[in-house]
């Protein structure tokens, strides 16, 4: 039985604002003061610990010589709680809900992936057994389930970012850079002229110069044609 709630690794006692029974039990648990809780709350925690163990182990089923465990049906579990602890059916369902929340049962992706891996192993084992027996119809059914779980029957999803979660930068346009904390430039035109004078000309400058020369030639040609007319 796992008696350490997942929430104990995420929050501290002072982070909890006590509002209801669940908060009181969780705060006392994290503070190590379970024995100071009222008896009814201690009884609730006792039931949660029992339910946690039952949910994680599963219900034991025996059919003839075959024994196996399956996930508990909540209705069956609730009836067991009412019979064992003499509480109402509503309290029993509240206990199941609180237990799942307290111990974070089936809430983590790691737990889900682990359970999926175990299920796949069973399916692959049964598929191999059916193939070996020559029961290809059953083997095909297991193979289809394996393909569905592994998503081999679908086109791979494009690895695109989640655009709704993207945090785009806020762009601020100002005429004076000093408004953003940069040193104030007293004479911007002279400063730009000094920078351009020091800069070495590159390929882009040559491209612009060529474009300007072509434009001037075109203008001169148009003027010459006008005079000729």
C-alpha positions as CSV (number, residue, x, y, z in Angstrom):
1,X,0.0,0.0,0.0
2,X,1.3,3.5,-0.9
3,X,0.7,5.6,2.2
4,X,2.5,8.7,0.9
5,X,0.1,11.1,-0.9
6,X,1.5,12.5,-4.2
7,X,0.6,16.1,-2.9
8,X,3.1,15.8,-0.1
9,X,5.9,16.2,-2.7
10,X,4.3,19.3,-4.2
11,X,3.0,21.5,-1.4
12,X,3.9,22.6,2.1
13,X,1.6,22.8,5.1
14,X,1.6,26.6,5.1
15,X,0.5,26.6,1.5
16,X,-2.9,25.1,2.5
17,X,-5.8,27.4,3.4
18,X,-8.0,25.2,5.5
19,X,-11.5,25.2,4.0
20,X,-13.0,21.7,4.3
21,X,-12.4,18.2,5.7
22,X,-10.0,17.3,2.9
23,X,-7.8,20.4,3.6
24,X,-7.8,19.7,7.3
25,X,-6.6,16.1,6.9
26,X,-4.0,17.0,4.3
27,X,-2.6,19.8,6.4
28,X,-2.4,17.6,9.5
29,X,-0.8,14.8,7.4
30,X,2.0,17.1,6.1
31,X,2.5,18.6,9.6
32,X,2.8,15.1,11.1
33,X,-0.2,15.9,13.4
34,X,-2.7,13.2,12.4
35,X,-3.1,12.2,16.1
36,X,-4.4,15.7,16.8
37,X,-7.3,15.5,14.3
38,X,-10.8,14.9,15.6
39,X,-11.8,11.3,15.6
40,X,-14.2,11.6,12.7
41,X,-11.4,13.0,10.5
42,X,-9.0,10.3,11.7
43,X,-11.6,7.7,10.7
44,X,-11.9,9.3,7.3
45,X,-8.2,9.0,6.7
46,X,-8.3,5.3,7.9
47,X,-10.9,4.6,5.2
48,X,-8.9,6.5,2.6
49,X,-5.8,4.3,3.3
50,X,-7.9,1.2,3.0
51,X,-9.5,2.4,-0.3
52,X,-6.1,3.4,-1.7
53,X,-4.8,-0.2,-1.2
54,X,-7.9,-1.7,-2.7
55,X,-7.8,0.6,-5.8
56,X,-4.1,-0.1,-6.4
57,X,-4.4,-3.9,-6.0
58,X,-7.7,-4.4,-7.7
59,X,-10.6,-6.8,-7.1
60,X,-9.7,-10.4,-6.8
61,X,-11.9,-12.6,-9.0
62,X,-12.1,-16.4,-8.9
63,X,-13.8,-18.4,-11.6
64,X,-13.3,-22.1,-11.2
65,X,-9.5,-22.6,-11.0
66,X,-8.8,-19.2,-12.5
67,X,-7.9,-16.3,-10.2
68,X,-7.1,-12.8,-11.4
69,X,-7.4,-9.1,-10.4
70,X,-9.4,-6.5,-12.2
71,X,-10.0,-2.8,-11.5
72,X,-12.6,-2.2,-8.8
73,X,-16.1,-1.3,-9.9
74,X,-16.9,1.8,-7.8
75,X,-20.4,0.6,-7.0
76,X,-19.0,-2.6,-5.5
77,X,-16.3,-0.7,-3.6
78,X,-18.9,1.7,-2.2
79,X,-21.1,-1.1,-0.9
80,X,-18.0,-2.7,0.7
81,X,-17.2,0.6,2.5
82,X,-20.8,1.0,3.8
83,X,-20.9,-2.5,5.1
84,X,-17.4,-2.4,6.7
85,X,-17.5,1.1,8.3
86,X,-21.2,1.6,8.7
87,X,-21.3,4.9,6.7
88,X,-23.8,6.1,4.1
89,X,-23.5,5.4,0.4
90,X,-22.9,9.1,-0.2
91,X,-20.0,9.1,2.3
92,X,-18.6,6.0,0.7
93,X,-18.5,7.7,-2.8
94,X,-17.0,10.9,-1.2
95,X,-14.3,8.7,0.4
96,X,-13.5,7.1,-3.0
97,X,-13.2,10.6,-4.6
98,X,-11.1,12.0,-1.8
99,X,-8.8,8.9,-1.9
100,X,-8.1,9.3,-5.6
101,X,-7.4,13.0,-5.0
102,X,-5.3,12.5,-1.8
103,X,-3.1,9.8,-3.3
104,X,-3.3,11.1,-6.9
105,X,-4.4,7.7,-8.2
106,X,-4.5,7.6,-12.0
107,X,-3.6,11.2,-12.2
108,X,0.0,11.1,-13.5
109,X,1.1,10.6,-17.1
110,X,3.8,8.2,-15.9
111,X,1.3,5.9,-14.2
112,X,-0.9,5.9,-17.3
113,X,2.1,5.1,-19.6
114,X,3.2,2.3,-17.3
115,X,-0.3,0.7,-17.3
116,X,-0.4,1.1,-21.1
117,X,2.9,-0.7,-21.4
118,X,1.8,-3.6,-19.2
119,X,-1.4,-4.0,-21.2
120,X,0.6,-4.0,-24.5
121,X,2.8,-6.7,-23.2
122,X,-0.2,-8.9,-22.4
123,X,-1.7,-8.3,-25.8
124,X,1.6,-9.1,-27.6
125,X,1.9,-12.3,-25.5
126,X,-1.6,-13.4,-26.4
127,X,-1.1,-12.6,-30.1
128,X,2.1,-14.7,-30.2
129,X,0.3,-17.6,-28.4
130,X,-2.6,-17.5,-31.0
131,X,-0.1,-17.4,-33.9
132,X,1.7,-20.4,-32.5
133,X,-1.7,-22.3,-32.1
134,X,-2.7,-21.4,-35.6
135,X,-5.6,-19.3,-34.4
136,X,-4.9,-16.5,-36.9
137,X,-8.4,-14.9,-36.5
138,X,-7.8,-14.3,-32.8
139,X,-4.2,-13.3,-33.4
140,X,-5.4,-10.7,-36.0
141,X,-7.8,-9.2,-33.4
142,X,-5.0,-8.8,-30.9
143,X,-2.7,-7.3,-33.5
144,X,-5.4,-4.8,-34.4
145,X,-5.7,-3.7,-30.8
146,X,-1.9,-3.4,-30.5
147,X,-1.9,-1.2,-33.7
148,X,-4.6,1.0,-32.3
149,X,-2.9,1.5,-28.9
150,X,0.4,2.2,-30.6
151,X,-1.4,4.4,-33.2
152,X,0.2,2.6,-36.1
153,X,-3.1,2.7,-37.8
154,X,-3.0,6.5,-38.1
155,X,-0.7,9.0,-39.9
156,X,1.9,10.4,-37.5
157,X,0.9,13.8,-36.1
158,X,3.0,16.7,-37.1
159,X,5.3,17.9,-34.4
160,X,3.9,21.4,-34.3
161,X,4.0,23.8,-31.4
162,X,0.9,24.5,-29.3
163,X,0.2,27.9,-30.7
164,X,-2.4,28.7,-28.0
165,X,0.4,28.4,-25.4
166,X,3.0,30.5,-27.2
167,X,4.1,33.7,-25.4
168,X,4.8,36.2,-28.1
169,X,7.0,39.1,-27.2
170,X,5.5,42.6,-26.7
171,X,6.9,44.9,-29.3
172,X,7.2,48.6,-28.3
173,X,8.0,51.3,-30.9
174,X,9.3,54.6,-29.7
175,X,10.9,57.6,-31.3
176,X,13.3,58.2,-28.4
177,X,15.3,55.1,-27.3
178,X,15.8,56.7,-23.9
179,X,12.2,55.9,-23.1
180,X,13.3,52.2,-23.0
181,X,16.3,52.9,-20.8
182,X,18.9,53.4,-23.5
183,X,21.3,56.4,-23.4
184,X,19.7,59.5,-25.0
185,X,21.1,60.5,-28.4
186,X,21.2,64.3,-28.6
187,X,21.6,64.5,-32.4
188,X,20.2,61.3,-34.1
189,X,21.0,62.5,-37.7
190,X,24.7,63.1,-36.9
191,X,24.9,59.8,-35.1
192,X,23.5,57.9,-38.0
193,X,25.8,59.7,-40.4
194,X,28.9,58.8,-38.3
195,X,27.9,55.1,-38.2
196,X,27.3,55.0,-41.9
197,X,30.7,56.7,-42.5
198,X,32.5,54.1,-40.5
199,X,30.7,51.1,-41.9
200,X,32.4,49.1,-44.7
201,X,30.4,48.7,-47.9
202,X,29.3,45.2,-48.6
203,X,27.3,43.3,-51.2
204,X,24.0,44.8,-50.2
205,X,25.4,48.3,-50.7
206,X,26.7,47.4,-54.2
207,X,23.3,46.0,-55.1
208,X,21.5,49.2,-54.0
209,X,24.1,51.3,-55.9
210,X,23.6,49.2,-59.0
211,X,19.8,49.6,-58.7
212,X,20.1,53.4,-58.3
213,X,22.4,53.5,-61.4
214,X,19.9,51.6,-63.5
215,X,17.0,53.8,-62.3
216,X,19.0,56.9,-63.3
217,X,19.8,55.5,-66.7
218,X,16.2,54.7,-67.3
219,X,15.2,58.3,-66.4
220,X,17.9,59.7,-68.7
221,X,16.6,57.5,-71.6
222,X,13.1,58.7,-71.1
223,X,14.2,62.3,-71.2
224,X,16.2,61.7,-74.4
225,X,13.2,60.1,-76.0
226,X,11.0,63.1,-75.0
227,X,13.5,65.6,-76.5
228,X,13.7,63.5,-79.7
229,X,10.0,63.7,-80.2
